[in-house]
C-alpha cells in the first residue's frame, strides 16, 4: 500500500553518556524537556529547566536541527553533539554513514537544551538553554562574541518569522521574536550584530510563540492569543483545554501551535480529559479558515511539510493529515525501543531516492546510455535535473532515546509505476489526481511531483494507446507534456522521417514502451489478432482513421499552446507543423491546411512538399512556398493552375490574387516576368502591377522595356493608361513618353472624328462655345431681363472641354491632350503638329504646337479667329508665350513682377493680340475685346505704339481708362527717372569731393620709366595706373584682378 511518508534512519547509538558528569538534579517542570515544534515560525517547545540533572538518569535528546549534512543534537544534560552525515543519504541504505565531530558542553551546567534553531542563510544557530538564548557560528558551532551578539536572558520561548523561510530580509537580517515573563520582544539579527528590541506588553507571558509577518500567535498554559504587531492588538482565540475556563485549566498541558502559510496558523486544543485533541486553522484575525483536524491524543509537537502536517503523539506514533482536506492519510508507528520523544522541523536533509532517479532518468531514442560521455547534451541536462529532484528534502526530524530518523516524502511514482506495470492504470490515475490537488507554491516538492505526474500520465497514455483507447490516450499524453515527436513517431505514414526517436529524450520507462508499441498500424494489427476475428483491411482502416482524427486534435492543441512562444527554435513544433500538414493533406479538412500554411509555421519543406504533391494539394503547395517567401515557386504553380496545366479545385484567387502577390514582391525581374504574363491575360489587372504608388518600387521597373513589350501585346487603351501613369503620376520628363502619349491622344481623336456623324455633332458643340463667346461680348454692359445671368467672359476653351469631359469622349481626350501640351514643352512638337493639322477640329492643339515651334503670331490668330478663346489668348500672352491655365482665370492682371526679357516678350505678344482684336468687326465684339485688353494690360501696351493703331472714330471718353493708366504710369516713370538723376548727381558730387581731398593730402603721383607694377612686375610706362590703400602703384587692370 502506498504511504505518503517513509522513515529514513539517520543515527543509531548516539553518544549520550557523559562519564565525567558529577552534578544531579531534576530536569524540567513537566518531568522532561518537551519536544520541539521546529517549524521556522514555531516556538520553543521545551519547558524551562530550573533544577539540576540526576546523574543516575540517562541523558536524552531534547533538541536538534541540521545545517546541510551537519546534525546538531542538544541533550537533557546540557551537551551539544555535532554529527556529520554522509553527503549522499540513499534510500537504499538502512543507515547512512556518519561520524561524531564533537561533544561539548554549552556552558550552562546540566541544564536541558530546550531548543536549537538553525538560520542557514546567516550560518548561525540559536540555542535555548537555561532561559537564555546564545548564538553560535556554523558549521563548527563556535559561540559568537557576546560583544557582537550578547545573550538574551529570561526567555520562555522564541521563533523566527515563518514567512522568511530561511531567507534574509532586504536589509540582510532575520526577524526574531522572543517572549519573556511579561513582555514580547522583536529583534533583527545579522551575521555579526543584533538590533535593539522593540517590545509589547504580554501580561500572562507565553510558553510558545510562532510568527508569520505581522501576526504572532502566543499561548500560555490556558489560552491561545493572536497579536497584530502593527497596532499592538492582542485577541484571545482558543483555550488550550476546551472545557477549562480561561485562567483555570484543570490540567497542565504544554500548548502547541505552528504557522502554516500566509496569514494562517494551526492551534492544538485538548479536550477536558486530555485524551483527544483537535487542530483549529485560523487567520491572523482569529477567523477559522479550514476544517478541523482530530488527533487521538494531544500532540507533543507539530511539523509541517505542506500540504501535510505531522503530529508526534504521546503514544510515540506520528499521525499525518492532509491540510487541504483535513483527512488522516497515514499513521507512523515506531519500534518500542526507539521511543520517539522529540520532533522538529529544520532546513532539511537531502535524501537520495535511487529508485526515483532510475524511473525518472531520461534517454535519447538512440542506444547511448544516459550516463555515457557521448550522450546528447539535452539528455545530460535532463538527467542533471533528475538527479537534483531525486534528492528529496527531509525536513521533519524525529529523535528517540539514542537514535535520529527523518520523515521522507515517499515519491508517488514508486507506487504508481508498480500499478502501471500490472496494468492497473485507473488506480494509478486516481492516485495522481489526489497528488495533483497538493501542488502549490507552498509545496517544496512541486518540481519533483510534476516530473512524477508527467511520467505517470505519459506512460498511462501509451498504455491506453496500445489498447486503442485513443481519446483517453491522447488526453493523457497531452497532460503529461510528452514530446510530441515521440507520438508522431508512432505514425510513420504521416511523417515519413525514419529514426525520429533519436532526436528526442524521454523517460527510460516511456522509451521502452514506445519501442514495444512500434507504430499505430502495428498496435491495430496486434489488437485484431488478439480479438481473433477476421475483420479485414476495412476494419483496420477505420481504426487508423479514428486514431488520426484524435491525433490531429492533439497536435492542433499542442500548436496553439506553443506556436506563439518566442525564443530558441522549437524542433518539436517543426515536427508538429509538418505532421499536421501531412494529416490535413490526406483529409478533407483543407480549410485548416490553408490556415496553417498561410500563418507562420516551422514545417520541414521537403517532407511537406512531397506530401502535398502526393495528395494533389497544389494550391496548398503554393501557400507553403509563399510562407517561406519562395515567390518563384508560388507564382509558377499559380500560373500552371490558371492555364489548366494542373488542377486544384481549391484554387480560387485568380489573376487578381496573383497581381496582389506581385505587388508585394520586391524582386523586379520576377515581377516583370509574371506581371507581363498577367497583363497579357487581363490588361486592367495586370497594368496595376507596374503602376505602384511607391516611387522606389516604381523606379525598379524599366519603363522603356515594358513599353516595347506592351506595344506588341496590349491594346491602345492599355498603353495609354501606362503612359498616363508615367507622365502624370511619375512625372516623367522623357520626351519619348510625352510624345508617345500625345500621339496616342491624337490617334484616338482622329479615329473618333473619322465618323462623320460624330464629327458633325461635335462641331455643333464647338460652334455653341463660339456663339456663347460672341453673345457674351455683345451683351457686355447691356441690361438683360430679370433672372438671366450676365455672361461669363472668363471661360477658356480648356475649361469648356473639361466641363464636357464626363459626357463626351472627344472632349475628354481633347482636354487630356491640351492639358498635356500646356503642362510642359518636353515633347517633339514638330512630329505631333502634322498629325494635329490633319484634323481640322483640333485648333487649340494646333495653336499650342505653333507656339512651341516659335510661331506665336499664328498661334494668336488661331485662338482669336478660329477658336475664339479670348481668355486663353490673354493667358498665353501674359505667360510670355506659354500655355498654362491659371487657377483663377476670371481675373487676369499684370501685377506679377517679371524679368526684362519676359517683359519685352509680353509687350510684343499683347501688341499682336491687340492687332487681332482690332481686326474683329465691332458687331462681333472687337471693340469690347480691344477696350478690355487695353484696360487690363495697359502696362504692356505703350501709348505711343497703340495710338496709331486705334480707329479714328474712337472717342477720348471711350479710352479714358486706358489713357489715365498710361499717362499715370508714364508720369510715374518720368518722376522715377528724375529721382534717379538727382541721386546720381549727389553721388558724383560726393565722390568728387573725396577725390579732391585725397589730392590735397597725398599730392601728385610721379611715375618714372623705372617704376613697375607691384602686381605683375611690368613697367608702368604710359599705362593707365592706380594707387592702392597701402600706397602702391599698379596697373588699373591688375587692380581689378586683386581681391579687395
RARARA-V452012 format. One record per residue. N is the residue number from 0. SS is DSSP state (2 for helix, 1 for strand, 0 for the rest). PHI is phi as a letter, one per 30 degrees, with the letter a starting at -180 (none if undefined). Layout:
N/SS/PHI
N/SS/PHI
This chain:
0/0/none
1/0/d
2/0/b
3/0/d
4/1/b
5/1/b
6/1/c
7/1/c
8/1/d
9/1/c
10/1/b
11/1/b
12/0/i
13/0/d
14/0/d
15/0/c
16/0/d
17/0/b
18/0/d
19/0/c
20/0/d
21/0/b
22/0/c
23/0/b
24/0/l
25/0/d
26/0/c
27/0/a
28/0/d
29/0/c
30/0/j
31/0/a
32/0/d
33/0/d
34/0/d
35/0/c
36/0/c
37/0/d
38/0/e
39/0/e
40/0/c
41/0/c
42/0/c
43/0/d
44/0/d
45/0/d
46/0/d
47/0/d
48/0/c
49/0/c
50/0/c
51/0/c
52/0/d
53/0/d
54/0/d
55/0/d
56/0/c
57/0/d
58/0/d
59/0/b
60/1/d
61/1/c
62/1/b
63/1/a
64/1/a
65/1/b
66/1/b
67/0/i
68/0/c
69/1/c
70/1/c
71/1/c
72/1/c
73/1/c
74/1/c
75/0/d
76/0/c
77/0/i
78/1/c
79/1/c
80/1/c
81/1/c
82/1/c
83/1/c
84/1/d
85/0/e
86/0/e
87/0/c
88/1/d
89/1/c
90/0/d
91/0/d
92/0/c
93/0/d
94/0/a
95/0/d
96/0/d
97/1/a
98/1/b
99/1/d
100/1/d
101/1/a
102/1/b
103/1/b
104/1/d
105/0/d
106/0/j
107/0/c
108/0/i
109/0/c
110/0/d
111/0/d
112/1/d
113/1/d
114/1/a
115/1/b
116/1/b
117/1/c
118/1/c
119/2/e
120/2/d
121/2/c
122/0/h
123/1/b
124/1/b
125/1/c
126/1/c
127/1/c
128/1/b
129/0/h
130/0/h
131/1/b
132/1/c
133/1/b
134/1/c
135/1/b
136/1/d
137/0/c
138/0/c
139/0/d
140/0/h
141/1/c
142/1/d
143/0/d
144/0/d
145/0/d
146/0/d
147/0/d
148/0/b
149/0/d
150/0/d
151/1/c
152/1/c
153/0/i
154/0/d
155/0/c
156/1/a
157/1/a
158/1/a
159/1/c
160/1/d
161/0/d
162/0/d
163/0/d
164/0/h
165/0/i
166/0/c
167/0/d
168/0/d
169/0/d
170/0/c
171/0/i
172/0/c
173/1/c
174/1/d
175/1/c
176/1/c
177/1/b
178/1/c
179/0/b
180/0/d
181/0/b
182/1/b
183/1/b
184/1/c
185/1/b
186/1/b
187/1/c
188/1/c
189/1/c
190/0/e
191/0/b
192/1/a
193/1/b
194/0/d
195/0/d
196/0/d
197/1/c
198/1/b
199/1/b
200/1/d
201/0/b
202/0/e
203/0/c
204/0/i
205/0/a
206/0/c
207/1/b
208/1/a
209/1/b
210/1/b
211/1/b
212/0/h
213/0/c
214/1/c
215/1/b
216/1/c
217/1/b
218/1/b
219/0/c
220/0/d
221/0/c
222/1/b
223/1/c
224/1/b
225/1/c
226/1/b
227/1/c
228/0/d
229/0/d
230/0/c
231/0/i
232/1/c
233/1/b
234/1/b
235/1/d
236/1/c
237/1/a
238/1/d
239/0/d
240/1/c
241/0/e
242/0/d
243/0/d
244/0/d
245/0/e
246/0/i
247/0/b
248/0/d
249/0/d
250/0/b
251/0/c
252/0/b
253/0/d
254/0/d
255/0/b
256/1/b
257/1/a
258/1/d
259/1/c
260/1/a
261/0/e
262/0/h
263/1/b
264/1/b
265/1/c
266/1/c
267/1/c
268/1/b
269/1/c
270/0/d
271/0/d
272/0/d
273/0/i
274/0/d
275/0/b
276/1/a
277/1/b
278/1/c
279/1/c
280/1/c
281/1/b
282/0/d
283/0/d
284/0/c
285/0/i
286/0/d
287/1/d
288/0/b
289/0/b
290/0/d
291/0/c
292/1/c
293/1/b
294/1/c
295/0/d
296/0/a
297/0/d
298/0/d
299/0/d
300/1/a
301/1/b
302/1/b
303/1/c
304/1/b
305/0/e
306/0/c
307/1/c
308/1/b
309/1/c
310/1/b
311/1/d
312/0/c
313/0/d
314/0/d
315/0/j
316/0/c
317/1/b
318/1/c
319/1/c
320/1/c
321/1/d
322/0/d
323/0/d
324/0/c
325/0/i
326/0/c
327/1/d
328/1/c
329/1/a
330/1/b
331/1/c
332/0/c
333/0/c
334/0/d
335/0/e
336/0/d
337/0/d
338/0/h
339/0/d
340/0/b
341/1/b
342/1/b
343/1/b
344/1/b
345/1/c
346/1/d
347/1/j
348/1/c
349/1/d
350/1/c
351/1/d
352/0/c
353/2/d
354/2/d
355/2/d
356/2/d
357/2/d
358/2/d
359/2/d
360/0/d
361/1/c
362/1/b
363/1/d
364/0/d
365/0/d
366/0/c
367/0/d
368/0/d
369/0/d
370/0/c
371/0/d
372/0/d
373/0/d
374/0/d
375/0/e
376/2/d
377/2/d
378/2/d
379/2/d
380/2/d
381/2/d
382/2/d
383/2/d
384/2/d
385/2/d
386/2/d
387/2/d
388/2/d
389/0/d
390/1/c
391/1/d
392/1/d
393/1/c
394/1/c
395/1/c
396/1/c
397/1/b
398/1/c
399/0/c
400/0/d
401/0/b
402/1/b
403/1/b
404/1/b
405/1/b
406/1/d
407/1/c
408/1/d
409/0/d
410/0/e
411/2/e
412/2/d
413/2/d
414/2/d
415/2/d
416/2/d
417/2/d
418/2/d
419/2/d
420/2/d
421/0/c
422/0/i
423/0/c
424/2/d
425/2/d
426/2/d
427/2/d
428/2/d
429/2/d
430/2/d
431/2/d
432/2/d
433/2/d
434/2/d
435/2/e
436/0/d
437/0/c
438/0/d
439/0/a
440/0/d
441/0/d
442/0/d
443/0/d
444/0/c
445/2/d
446/2/e
447/2/d
448/2/d
449/2/d
450/2/d
451/2/d
452/2/d
453/2/e
454/2/d
455/2/d
456/2/d
457/2/d
458/2/d
459/2/d
460/2/d
461/2/d
462/2/d
463/2/d
464/2/d
465/2/d
466/0/c
467/0/i
468/0/c
469/2/d
470/2/d
471/2/d
472/2/d
473/2/d
474/2/d
475/2/d
476/2/d
477/2/d
478/2/d
479/0/d
480/0/h
481/0/d
482/0/d
483/2/d
484/2/d
485/2/d
486/2/d
487/2/d
488/0/d
489/0/d
490/0/c
491/0/d
492/0/d
493/0/d
494/0/b
495/0/d
496/0/b
497/0/d
498/0/h
499/2/d
500/2/d
501/2/d
502/2/d
503/0/b
504/1/b
505/1/b
506/1/d
507/2/e
508/2/d
509/2/d
510/2/d
511/2/d
512/2/d
513/2/d
514/2/d
515/2/d
516/2/d
517/0/i
518/0/a
519/2/d
520/2/e
521/2/d
522/2/d
523/2/d
524/2/d
525/2/d
526/2/d
527/2/d
528/2/d
529/2/d
530/2/d
531/0/i
532/0/d
533/0/c
534/0/d
535/2/i
536/2/d
537/2/d
538/2/d
539/2/d
540/2/d
541/2/d
542/2/e
543/2/d
544/2/d
545/2/d
546/2/d
547/2/d
548/2/d
549/2/d
550/2/d
551/2/d
552/2/d
553/2/d
554/2/d
555/2/d
556/2/d
557/2/d
558/2/d
559/2/d
560/2/d
561/2/b
562/0/d
563/0/d
564/0/d
565/0/c
566/0/k
567/0/d
568/0/e
569/0/c
570/2/d
571/2/d
572/2/d
573/2/d
574/2/d
575/2/d
576/2/d
577/2/d
578/2/d
579/2/d
580/2/d
581/2/d
582/2/d
583/2/d
584/2/d
585/2/d
586/0/c
587/0/c
588/0/d
589/2/d
590/2/d
591/2/d
592/2/e
593/2/d
594/2/d
595/2/d
596/2/d
597/2/d
598/0/c
599/0/d
600/0/b
601/0/b
602/0/d
603/0/d
604/2/e
605/2/d
606/2/d
607/2/d
608/2/d
609/2/d
610/2/d
611/2/d
612/2/d
613/2/d
614/0/c
615/0/i
616/0/c
617/2/d
618/2/d
619/2/d
620/2/d
621/2/d
622/2/d
623/2/d
624/2/d
625/2/d
626/2/d
627/0/c
628/0/i
629/0/c
630/2/d
631/2/d
632/2/d
633/2/d
634/2/d
635/2/d
636/2/d
637/2/d
638/2/d
639/2/d
640/2/d
641/2/d
642/2/d
643/0/i
644/0/d
645/0/b
646/0/b
647/0/b
648/0/d
649/0/d
650/0/d
651/0/b
652/0/d
653/2/i
654/2/d
655/2/d
656/2/d
657/2/d
658/2/d
659/2/d
660/2/d
661/2/d
662/2/d
663/2/c
664/0/d
665/0/c
666/0/d
667/2/d
668/2/d
669/2/d
670/2/d
671/2/d
672/2/d
673/2/d
674/2/d
675/2/d
676/2/d
677/2/d
678/2/d
679/2/d
680/2/d
681/0/a
682/2/d
683/2/d
684/2/d
685/2/d
686/2/d
687/2/d
688/2/d
689/0/c
690/0/b
691/0/d
692/0/d
693/0/d
694/2/d
695/2/d
696/2/d
697/2/d
698/2/d
699/0/d
700/0/c
701/0/d
702/2/d
703/2/d
704/2/d
705/2/d
706/2/d
707/2/d
708/2/d
709/2/d
710/2/d
711/2/c
712/2/b
713/0/c
714/0/d
715/2/d
716/2/d
717/2/d
718/2/d
719/2/d
720/2/d
721/2/d
722/2/d
723/2/d
724/2/d
725/2/d
726/2/d
727/2/d
728/2/c
729/0/d
730/0/h
731/0/d
732/0/c
733/0/d
734/2/d
735/2/d
736/2/d
737/2/d
738/2/d
739/2/d
740/2/d
741/2/d
742/2/d
743/2/d
744/2/e
745/2/d
746/2/d
747/2/d
748/2/d
749/2/d
750/2/d
751/2/d
752/2/d
753/0/d
754/0/d
755/2/e
756/2/d
757/2/d
758/2/d
759/2/d
760/2/d
761/2/d
762/2/d
763/2/d
764/2/d
765/2/d
766/2/d
767/2/d
768/2/d
769/2/d
770/2/d
771/2/d
772/2/d
773/2/d
774/2/d
775/2/d
776/2/d
777/2/d
778/0/d
779/0/d
780/0/i
781/0/c
782/0/d
783/0/c
784/0/e
785/0/e
786/0/j
787/0/c
788/0/d
789/0/d
790/0/d
791/0/c
792/0/d
793/0/c
794/0/c
795/0/d
796/2/d
797/2/d
798/2/d
799/2/d
800/2/d
801/2/d
802/2/d
803/2/c
804/0/d
805/0/d
806/0/c
807/0/b
808/2/d
809/2/d
810/2/d
811/2/d
812/2/d
813/2/d
814/2/d
815/2/d
816/2/d
817/2/d
818/2/d
819/2/d
820/2/d
821/2/d
822/2/d
823/0/a
824/0/c
825/0/d
826/0/a
827/0/d
828/2/d
829/2/d
830/2/d
831/2/d
832/2/e
833/2/d
834/2/d
835/2/d
836/2/d
837/0/d
838/0/c
839/0/d
840/0/d
841/0/c
842/2/d
843/2/d
844/2/d
845/2/d
846/2/d
847/2/d
848/2/d
849/2/d
850/2/d
851/2/d
852/0/c
853/0/j
854/0/c
855/2/d
856/2/d
857/2/d
858/2/d
859/2/d
860/2/d
861/2/d
862/2/d
863/2/d
864/2/d
865/2/d
866/2/c
867/0/i
868/0/c
869/2/d
870/2/d
871/2/d
872/2/d
873/2/d
874/2/d
875/2/e
876/2/d
877/2/d
878/0/c
879/0/h
880/0/j
881/0/b
882/0/c
883/0/b
884/0/d
885/0/d
886/0/d
887/0/b
888/0/d
889/0/d
890/0/b
891/0/c
892/0/b
893/0/c
894/0/d
895/0/d
896/0/d
897/0/b
898/0/d
899/2/d
900/2/d
901/2/d
902/2/d
903/2/d
904/2/d
905/2/d
906/2/e
907/2/d
908/2/d
909/2/d
910/2/d
911/2/d
912/2/d
913/2/d
914/2/e
915/2/d
916/2/d
917/2/d
918/2/d
919/0/d
920/0/d
921/2/d
922/2/d
923/2/c
924/0/j
925/2/d
926/2/d
927/2/e
928/2/d
929/2/d
930/2/d
931/2/d
932/2/d
933/2/d
934/2/d
935/2/d
936/0/b
937/2/d
938/2/d
939/2/c
940/0/c
941/0/d
942/2/d
943/2/d
944/2/d
945/2/d
946/0/e
947/0/d
948/0/d
949/0/d
950/0/d
951/0/d
952/0/d
953/0/d
954/0/d
955/0/d
956/0/d
957/0/d
958/0/c
959/2/d
960/2/d
961/2/d
962/2/d
963/2/d
964/2/d
965/2/d
966/2/d
967/2/d
968/2/d
969/2/d
970/2/d
971/2/d
972/2/d
973/2/e
974/2/d
975/2/d
976/2/d
977/2/d
978/2/d
979/2/d
980/2/d
981/2/d
982/2/d
983/2/d
984/2/d
985/2/d
986/2/d
987/2/d
988/2/d
989/2/d
990/2/d
991/2/d
992/2/d
993/2/d
994/2/d
995/2/d
996/2/d
997/2/d
998/2/e
999/2/d
1000/2/d
1001/2/c
1002/0/i
1003/0/d
1004/0/c
1005/0/c
1006/0/c
1007/0/c
1008/0/d
1009/0/d
1010/0/d
1011/1/b
1012/0/d
1013/0/d
1014/0/c
1015/0/c
1016/0/i
1017/0/d
1018/1/d
1019/0/d
1020/0/h
1021/0/c
1022/0/d
1023/0/d
1024/1/b
1025/1/b
1026/1/c
1027/0/d
1028/0/d
1029/0/c
1030/0/i
1031/0/c
1032/1/c
1033/1/b
1034/1/d
1035/2/d
1036/2/d
1037/2/d
1038/2/d
1039/2/d
1040/2/d
1041/0/d
1042/0/d
1043/0/d
